[in-house]
Amino acid sequence: MGMLKEFKEFAMRGNVVDLAVGVVIGAAFGKIVTSLVDQIIMPPIGVLTGGVDFSAMKWVLKPGDDSDPKHKIAEVAIQYGAFINVVIQFLIIAFAIFLVVKAINRFTRREEAAPAPPPPTETLLTEIRDLLKQQR
């Protein structure tokens, strides 16, 4: 039972739970960015480049052959268009994370920028002591 209890303590730590939430949200955010790139950003870029569909761009190393249904040969190709889409997705995600970190840093700088009250000086402490003695 000791190992089960230790695992429960590990799994319920704040950092592990926060990490799990971050992974789930990150996966969902990745799907959103994939959709943004594939369905919103790349079509206009394709129009600007003369109707080029980046996701279909590839360099065929060995063409496929499906003329014989029993002996189909798969195409061997380097799909550099899909790579271009992934690079654009990465840049969007990196920029979004940059903006989030920048906002967090701005908030933490504001909290740090608040000046701390100056420590009491020896003169002030002496005056307080003298006032307390006078009241007795």
Secondary structure as GFF3:
##gff-version 3
##sequence-region A 1 136
A	DSSP	alpha_helix	2	11	.	.	.	ID=ss1
A	DSSP	alpha_helix	14	36	.	.	.	ID=ss2
A	DSSP	pi_helix	37	41	.	.	.	ID=ss3
A	DSSP	alpha_helix	42	48	.	.	.	ID=ss4
A	DSSP	three_ten_helix	54	56	.	.	.	ID=ss5
A	DSSP	beta_strand	59	62	.	.	.	ID=ss6
A	DSSP	beta_strand	76	78	.	.	.	ID=ss7
A	DSSP	alpha_helix	80	113	.	.	.	ID=ss8
A	DSSP	alpha_helix	122	135	.	.	.	ID=ss9
###
